[in-house]
Amino acid sequence: MKKILIAGTNSGVGKTTISLGIMQALTKRNLKVQPFKVGPDYIDPSYHTFITGRYSRNLDSYMLEDEKIKYIVKEASKDADISVVEGVMGLYDGYGIDLNDCTSSYTSKILKAPVILVINAKAMAASAAAMVLGYKMLDRDVNIKGVITNNVKSESHYKTLKSAIEKYTGIEVLGYFPPNKNFSLESRHLGLIPSVEMDSLKQKFDNLADEIEKYIDVDRIIALSETEEIESNFDLETFINKHKVENKSIAIAYDKAFNFYYRENIELLEKLGLKIKYFSPMKDKEVPNADYIYIGGGFPEIFPQELHDNKSMRESILNAHRKNIPIYAECGGLMYLGEKLENQNKELFDMVGIFKGTSVMTSSLKRFGYCNGKAKVDTVLAKKGQIIKGHEFHHSIFKSNEPCAYEMTKEKGGVVIDRWDGGYSIGNTLATYLHTHFYNNLDCIANFLEKGNK
């Protein structure tokens, strides 16, 4: 089984650009490349999927136990020639300072995946070796097999770096990448712009792959990726067989405003027997006739006028709510199901109106990071007292007097460091800022299906 994890020394080191370039270079060689992303990111995986033609998968060890992560990798990689995992933040950065808590390094150990470390080598020589050696020595169980030096302007500089790193660390240097603004990707307040919004991506990534081939030894990366198979004891089939439904469908919002979904969430719904009906809250006249509705996260604040103008769609979702059709909405979905949305220019737009209140854009991230939601009441997703793990990242708050459905907590080292109320539930509709992976609490999906069978 061929797999490799590309990590950086820190965020902003160029890990994503180099990962995308390597994926494109491998794909241009007619290899089936299965991409993965460590952590809860939605946007980087959209680029992975665009490049490889295969859905990228998130590997998040906060929401998912080791066996579930191994299951996802094993299942997704069955017919792939090589799996490429893009790390998150720095190699050893995660939730707190525990090296085995939600870090790229820990994920590499779960998967038995060799690591390629990307470093920013600008204005460095032998000091680059000290940096790499530190990463090698901090956790000897992490198999760092190669280094790529980024922001290197000349081959002579690269040769100095390569000689120093290999002499003092024994780790092979696989190439370098010069600074090039042509390959920078646009960004906005939650990170990179999703690939569904980008024009001319194909040419940009083809050019990036050509540059990667010019400066980095892709053949050697393929050779280093040869690793042993991984096994998992996660039993999803028993759950599916127990809860499978027939002749049921689910409408899933998917367009430029709503496209943040974990692929396993959608696939699990399919495996449980639900027919998927995608729809656009921006462009379609009404929500499809379905037994369930799922509205994920995204950027409704970027497209408020289109959502406002599509009155027939908003009314059809409100009518579905009144008919008690189970509706689950996350983050951007919550903003859409409220009465109003106020953008950063203080302009107000009408939304669906299930929940009384206004989503107001903020200048900074709110409730950023991992957290747990404990149901204070029965909802379509959780019975009272059930806990859902997830993460929040949003530049808005929902100003409302509606009662909250969840007690939210953020913990570190087993100690609660923050507590707040969140999420809203009326009838068979639940909307929350919490993004979750369905594998983390399968009982919640059983609850959701049960609501549609009544």
Phi, psi and omega per residue, in radians:
M1 nan 2.211 -3.136
K2 -1.708 2.171 3.064
K3 -2.694 2.582 -3.120
I4 -2.526 2.529 3.076
L5 -2.007 2.207 3.136
I6 -1.778 2.029 -3.080
A7 -2.100 2.845 3.074
G8 -2.087 2.884 3.050
T9 -1.283 -0.441 -3.135
N10 -2.891 2.937 3.047
S11 -1.121 2.514 3.105
G12 1.473 0.133 -3.093
V13 -1.451 -0.146 -3.125
G14 1.834 0.186 -3.096
K15 -1.029 -0.761 -3.095
T16 -1.180 -0.800 3.126
T17 -1.025 -0.809 -3.118
I18 -1.198 -0.678 3.094
S19 -1.066 -0.796 3.130
L20 -1.100 -0.720 3.131
G21 -1.126 -0.702 3.115
I22 -1.170 -0.743 3.102
M23 -1.042 -0.749 -3.136
Q24 -1.184 -0.690 3.117
A25 -1.099 -0.728 3.117
L26 -1.161 -0.694 3.141
T27 -1.149 -0.666 3.130
K28 -1.180 -0.289 3.052
R29 -1.537 0.193 3.140
N30 1.145 0.496 3.027
L31 -1.591 2.522 3.032
K32 -1.444 1.888 -3.054
V33 -1.801 2.113 3.078
Q34 -1.736 1.994 -3.106
P35 -1.607 2.674 3.061
F36 -2.477 2.766 3.072
K37 -2.335 2.240 3.065
V38 -1.290 2.333 3.062
G39 1.648 -3.004 -2.967
P40 -1.603 0.203 -3.063
D41 -1.075 2.420 3.046
Y42 -1.810 -0.472 -2.940
I43 -1.443 -0.840 3.090
D44 -0.961 -0.772 3.113
P45 -1.050 -0.471 3.107
S46 -1.154 -0.602 3.063
Y47 -1.236 -0.721 3.089
H48 -0.963 -0.825 -3.088
T49 -1.121 -0.736 3.122
F50 -1.027 -0.767 -3.082
I51 -1.237 -0.844 -2.965
T52 -1.572 -0.337 -3.046
G53 1.301 0.201 3.110
R54 -2.219 2.449 -3.117
Y55 -1.088 2.213 3.048
S56 -1.328 2.583 -3.077
R57 -2.074 2.458 3.073
N58 -1.548 2.374 3.109
L59 -2.031 1.668 -2.996
D60 -2.077 1.830 -3.042
S61 -1.416 0.041 2.938
Y62 -1.403 -0.829 -3.111
M63 -1.477 -0.402 -3.014
L64 -2.185 2.335 3.053
E65 -1.209 2.867 -3.086
D66 -0.933 -0.775 -3.058
E67 -1.134 -0.568 3.118
K68 -1.256 -0.654 3.081
I69 -1.120 -0.784 3.120
K70 -1.105 -0.647 3.110
Y71 -1.086 -0.799 -3.134
I72 -1.046 -0.790 -3.123
V73 -1.161 -0.789 -3.110
K74 -1.085 -0.784 -3.110
E75 -1.185 -0.779 -3.075
A76 -1.231 -0.469 -3.029
S77 -1.649 0.049 -3.016
K78 -0.862 -0.809 -3.071
D79 -1.938 0.323 -3.128
A80 -1.551 2.649 3.042
D81 -1.431 -0.574 -3.132
I82 -2.728 2.502 3.070
S83 -1.892 2.329 3.124
V84 -2.098 2.111 -3.131
V85 -1.866 2.136 3.026
E86 -1.581 2.239 -3.133
G87 -1.298 -3.084 3.129
V88 -2.209 2.454 3.138
M89 0.854 -2.467 3.052
G90 -1.478 2.821 -3.066
L91 -0.875 -0.727 -3.061
Y92 -1.841 0.198 -3.134
D93 -1.567 2.346 3.132
G94 -2.714 -2.325 -3.108
Y95 -1.719 1.636 -3.026
G96 1.590 -2.673 -3.078
I97 -1.969 0.070 3.068
D98 -1.241 2.156 -3.084
L99 -1.114 -0.330 -3.112
N100 -1.855 0.331 -3.092
D101 -1.973 1.637 3.049
C102 1.132 0.539 -3.136
T103 -1.751 2.765 3.022
S104 -1.110 -0.643 -3.133
S105 -1.075 -0.732 3.135
Y106 -1.166 -0.702 3.102
T107 -1.052 -0.679 3.114
S108 -1.093 -0.601 3.137
K109 -1.290 -0.677 3.078
I110 -1.007 -0.763 -3.031
L111 -1.565 -0.097 -3.059
K112 0.976 0.761 -3.065
A113 -1.791 2.269 3.022
P114 -1.083 2.623 -3.098
V115 -1.966 2.361 2.938
I116 -1.884 2.136 -3.066
L117 -1.711 2.159 3.087
V118 -1.668 2.215 3.123
I119 -2.145 2.652 3.015
N120 -1.562 1.853 -3.029
A121 -1.749 0.254 3.129
K122 -1.025 2.289 3.079
A123 1.046 0.546 3.114
M124 -2.184 2.744 3.009
A125 -2.336 -1.886 -3.129
A126 -1.130 -0.401 3.108
S127 -1.074 -0.443 3.090
A128 -1.092 -0.578 3.111
A129 -1.150 -0.669 3.122
A130 -1.111 -0.699 3.110
M131 -1.088 -0.880 -3.115
V132 -1.104 -0.707 3.138
L133 -1.076 -0.676 3.106
G134 -1.071 -0.731 3.114
Y135 -1.175 -0.609 3.117
K136 -1.199 -0.725 -3.015
M137 -1.422 -0.422 -3.044
L138 -1.076 -0.692 3.070
D139 -2.486 1.776 -3.064
R140 -1.201 -0.234 3.109
D141 -1.404 -0.182 3.071
V142 -1.484 2.151 -3.004
N143 -1.588 1.394 3.110
I144 -1.380 1.922 -3.033
K145 -1.778 -0.309 -3.102
G146 -2.755 2.810 3.132
V147 -2.256 2.431 2.971
I148 -2.069 2.229 -3.121
T149 -1.680 2.141 -3.095
N150 -1.784 2.804 3.130
N151 1.044 0.740 3.124
V152 -1.902 2.086 -2.979
K153 -1.485 -0.438 -3.047
S154 -2.375 2.748 3.119
E155 -1.197 -0.562 3.127
S156 -1.150 -0.703 3.071
H157 -1.095 -0.750 -3.142
Y158 -1.067 -0.747 -3.116
K159 -1.088 -0.650 3.077
T160 -1.105 -0.794 3.132
L161 -1.086 -0.815 -3.108
K162 -1.051 -0.789 -3.135
S163 -1.081 -0.774 -3.099
A164 -1.183 -0.812 -3.089
I165 -1.132 -0.804 -3.103
E166 -1.209 -0.611 3.130
K167 -1.166 -0.786 -2.987
Y168 -1.657 -0.244 -3.116
T169 -2.085 -0.403 -3.086
G170 1.325 0.163 3.132
I171 -1.744 2.347 -3.080
E172 -1.227 2.376 3.059
V173 -1.731 2.165 -2.949
L174 -1.708 -0.050 3.122
G175 2.540 -3.038 3.141
Y176 -2.438 2.981 3.111
F177 -2.445 2.188 -3.118
P178 -1.386 2.720 3.073
P179 -1.102 2.335 -3.094
N180 -2.683 1.887 -3.094
K181 -1.222 -0.261 3.139
N182 -1.124 -0.367 -3.072
F183 -1.801 0.113 3.092
S184 -1.280 2.514 -3.132
L185 -1.886 2.490 -3.141
E186 -1.067 2.698 3.127
S187 -2.433 2.875 3.046
R188 -2.504 -2.924 -2.883
H189 -1.105 -0.359 3.109
L190 -1.871 0.178 3.131
G191 2.214 -2.662 -3.134
L192 -1.167 2.653 3.071
I193 -1.238 2.342 -3.129
P194 -1.015 2.607 -3.070
S195 -1.091 -0.440 -3.132
V196 -1.135 -0.264 3.141
E197 -1.760 -0.198 -2.994
M198 -1.524 2.400 3.054
D199 -1.739 2.689 3.036
S200 1.021 0.511 -3.134
L201 -1.158 -0.695 -3.048
K202 -1.005 -0.834 -3.125
Q203 -1.144 -0.692 3.135
K204 -1.057 -0.794 -3.104
F205 -1.287 -0.561 3.045
D206 -1.086 -0.764 3.116
N207 -1.133 -0.680 3.100
L208 -1.081 -0.757 3.136
A209 -1.088 -0.694 3.114
D210 -1.060 -0.714 3.120
E211 -1.193 -0.684 3.102
I212 -1.047 -0.794 3.139
E213 -1.104 -0.528 -3.097
K214 -1.256 -0.612 -2.990
Y215 -1.981 -0.273 -3.036
I216 -2.170 2.465 -3.085
D217 -1.448 1.545 -3.096
V218 -1.184 -0.623 3.098
D219 -1.020 -0.704 -3.127
R220 -1.218 -0.620 3.078
I221 -1.064 -0.750 3.113
I222 -1.077 -0.763 -3.133
A223 -1.104 -0.722 -3.110
L224 -1.255 -0.294 -3.066
S225 -1.408 -0.103 -3.115
E226 -1.205 1.985 -3.091
T227 -2.424 3.014 -3.137
E228 -1.345 2.778 3.107
E229 -1.188 2.711 3.029
I230 -2.021 2.601 3.130
E231 -2.078 2.716 3.130
S232 -2.412 2.487 3.086
N233 -1.815 0.242 3.094
F234 -1.207 2.149 -3.073
D235 -1.830 1.658 3.110
L236 -1.541 -0.499 -3.046
E237 -1.080 -0.681 3.141
T238 -1.070 -0.760 3.109
F239 -1.091 -0.791 -3.119
I240 -1.078 -0.796 -3.120
N241 -1.100 -0.589 -3.103
K242 -1.311 -0.581 -2.985
H243 -1.997 0.204 -3.079
K244 -1.118 2.461 3.134
V245 -2.039 2.834 -3.140
E246 -2.203 2.542 3.057
N247 0.983 0.676 3.097
K248 -2.121 2.678 3.134
S249 -2.423 2.786 3.105
I250 -2.328 2.297 3.081
A251 -1.580 2.178 -3.101
I252 -2.071 2.152 3.124
A253 -1.222 2.233 3.100
Y254 -2.648 1.933 3.041
D255 -2.872 -2.823 -3.103
K256 -1.153 -0.451 -3.121
A257 -1.492 -0.493 -3.069
F258 -2.379 1.857 3.138
N259 -2.654 0.318 3.116
F260 -1.649 1.746 3.119
Y261 -2.448 2.472 2.906
Y262 -1.347 2.265 -3.074
R263 -1.035 -0.650 3.140
E264 -1.081 -0.539 3.116
N265 -1.063 -0.818 -3.128
I266 -1.205 -0.733 -3.131
E267 -1.141 -0.618 3.101
L268 -1.104 -0.746 3.105
L269 -1.053 -0.690 3.093
E270 -1.135 -0.785 -3.133
K271 -1.105 -0.494 3.120
L272 -1.399 0.019 3.029
G273 1.796 0.029 -3.119
L274 -1.436 2.349 3.014
K275 -1.445 2.250 -3.102
I276 -1.513 2.236 3.054
K277 -2.134 1.774 3.132
Y278 -1.335 2.563 3.080
F279 -2.583 2.797 3.135
S280 -1.942 1.978 3.040
P281 -1.092 -0.339 3.132
M282 -1.421 -0.677 -2.915
K283 -2.049 -0.558 -3.103
D284 -1.298 2.679 -3.073
K285 -1.295 -0.599 -3.127
E286 -2.716 2.836 3.130
V287 -1.208 2.460 3.127
P288 -1.049 2.657 3.042
N289 -1.164 1.976 -3.059
A290 -2.642 2.886 -3.116
D291 -1.539 -0.318 -3.141
Y292 -2.502 2.767 3.064
I293 -2.335 2.385 -3.113
Y294 -2.302 2.088 3.139
I295 -2.114 1.936 -3.072
G296 -1.459 -2.968 3.135
G297 -1.426 3.122 3.128
G298 2.786 -2.425 -3.059
F299 -2.307 1.072 3.097
P300 -1.068 -0.439 -3.129
E301 -1.223 -0.314 3.101
I302 -1.472 -0.391 -3.079
F303 -2.198 0.727 -3.062
P304 -1.163 -0.585 -3.115
Q305 -1.131 -0.775 3.139
E306 -1.101 -0.724 3.128
L307 -1.181 -0.697 3.092
H308 -1.094 -0.817 -3.061
D309 -1.167 -0.456 -3.109
N310 -1.477 1.208 -3.050
K311 -1.129 -0.650 -3.116
S312 -1.112 -0.633 3.087
M313 -1.154 -0.812 -3.131
R314 -1.048 -0.725 -3.140
E315 -1.186 -0.614 -3.136
S316 -1.187 -0.630 3.099
I317 -1.229 -0.700 3.087
L318 -1.086 -0.698 3.096
N319 -1.149 -0.661 3.090
A320 -1.082 -0.710 3.080
H321 -1.062 -0.773 -3.116
R322 -1.156 -0.433 3.088
K323 -1.487 0.068 3.118
N324 1.201 0.397 3.012
I325 -1.191 2.238 -3.129
P326 -1.053 2.201 3.130
I327 -2.202 2.242 3.079
Y328 -2.141 2.204 -3.102
A329 -2.282 2.408 3.133
E330 -2.047 2.289 2.948
C331 0.924 -1.727 3.092
G332 -1.002 -0.554 3.073
G333 -1.129 -0.677 3.056
L334 -1.062 -0.794 -3.134
M335 -1.038 -0.651 -3.116
Y336 -1.261 -0.593 -3.079
L337 -1.447 -0.143 3.063
G338 -1.314 -3.139 -3.141
E339 -1.289 -0.805 -3.011
K340 -2.368 2.755 2.996
L341 -2.262 2.181 3.076
E342 -1.823 2.063 -3.119
N343 -1.436 -3.055 -3.058
Q344 -1.247 -0.216 3.061
N345 -1.642 0.191 3.120
K346 1.178 0.345 3.081
E347 -1.518 2.455 -3.110
L348 -1.792 2.414 3.129
F349 -2.302 2.470 3.094
D350 -1.293 2.383 3.037
M351 -2.040 -2.744 -2.984
V352 -1.200 -0.794 3.068
G353 1.628 0.302 3.058
I354 -1.169 -0.727 -3.137
F355 -1.890 2.302 -3.135
K356 -1.312 2.104 -3.138
G357 2.664 3.039 -3.076
T358 -2.246 2.301 3.008
S359 -1.462 2.180 -3.088
V360 -2.068 2.204 3.134
M361 -1.239 2.517 -3.099
T362 -2.121 2.858 -3.088
S363 -1.458 -0.210 -3.114
S364 -2.407 2.850 3.103
L365 -1.137 2.497 3.111
K366 -2.008 2.371 3.078
R367 0.920 0.653 -3.056
F368 -1.169 2.273 2.995
G369 2.117 -3.036 -3.109
Y370 -1.278 2.527 3.094
C371 -2.817 2.967 3.122
N372 -2.088 2.539 3.056
G373 -2.047 2.101 3.084
K374 -1.806 2.124 -3.056
A375 -1.151 2.190 3.083
K376 -1.500 -0.369 3.116
V377 -2.470 2.925 3.023
D378 -1.193 2.322 3.065
T379 -2.231 3.113 3.117
V380 -1.176 -0.323 -3.079
L381 -1.836 -0.543 -3.043
A382 -2.469 2.477 2.990
K383 -1.427 2.733 -3.100
K384 -0.890 2.255 3.124
G385 1.662 -0.315 3.116
Q386 -1.257 2.595 -3.087
I387 -2.011 2.354 3.058
I388 -2.054 2.247 3.055
K389 -1.527 2.579 3.099
G390 -3.035 -2.770 3.112
H391 -2.583 2.687 3.075
E392 -2.129 2.445 2.948
F393 -2.722 1.884 -3.072
H394 -2.680 2.589 3.116
H395 -1.836 0.721 -3.137
S396 -2.651 2.861 2.962
I397 -2.276 2.647 3.105
F398 -1.829 1.862 -3.128
K399 -1.464 1.969 -3.027
S400 -2.764 2.686 3.015
N401 -1.761 0.123 3.092
E402 -1.125 2.482 3.076
P403 -1.168 2.482 -3.131
C404 -1.467 2.569 -3.058
A405 -1.670 -0.277 -3.058
Y406 -2.274 2.519 2.916
E407 -1.658 2.021 -3.062
M408 -1.709 2.416 3.085
T409 -2.389 2.558 3.008
K410 -2.035 2.245 -3.080
E411 -2.132 2.604 2.959
K412 -2.472 2.249 -3.132
G413 1.073 0.548 3.137
G414 1.365 0.072 -3.124
V415 -1.956 2.291 3.091
V416 -1.267 2.102 -3.107
I417 -1.862 -0.198 3.087
D418 -2.741 2.597 -3.100
R419 -2.552 2.379 3.097
W420 -2.760 2.953 3.072
D421 -1.780 2.553 -3.115
G422 -2.785 2.973 3.127
G423 1.336 2.599 -3.095
Y424 -2.380 2.405 -3.094
S425 -2.364 2.146 3.026
I426 -2.344 2.155 -3.103
G427 1.032 -2.198 3.130
N428 -1.774 0.415 3.119
T429 -2.000 2.271 3.076
L430 -2.204 2.280 3.069
A431 -2.346 2.334 -3.046
T432 -2.638 2.670 3.031
Y433 -1.298 -0.210 -3.054
L434 -1.318 2.143 2.974
H435 -1.583 2.336 -3.131
T436 -2.385 2.717 3.042
H437 -1.750 2.184 -3.020
F438 -1.050 -0.455 -3.139
Y439 -1.151 -0.364 -3.016
N440 -1.271 -0.454 3.064
N441 -2.602 1.542 -3.077
L442 -1.112 -0.443 3.114
D443 -1.018 -0.546 -3.112
C444 -1.171 -0.617 3.087
I445 -1.251 -0.624 3.046
A446 -1.061 -0.716 3.091
N447 -1.075 -0.762 -3.109
F448 -1.075 -0.810 3.133
L449 -1.106 -0.680 -3.124
E450 -1.056 -0.643 -3.122
K451 -1.120 -0.548 -3.139
G452 -1.437 -0.169 -3.128
N453 -1.652 -0.033 -3.085
K454 -1.612 nan nan
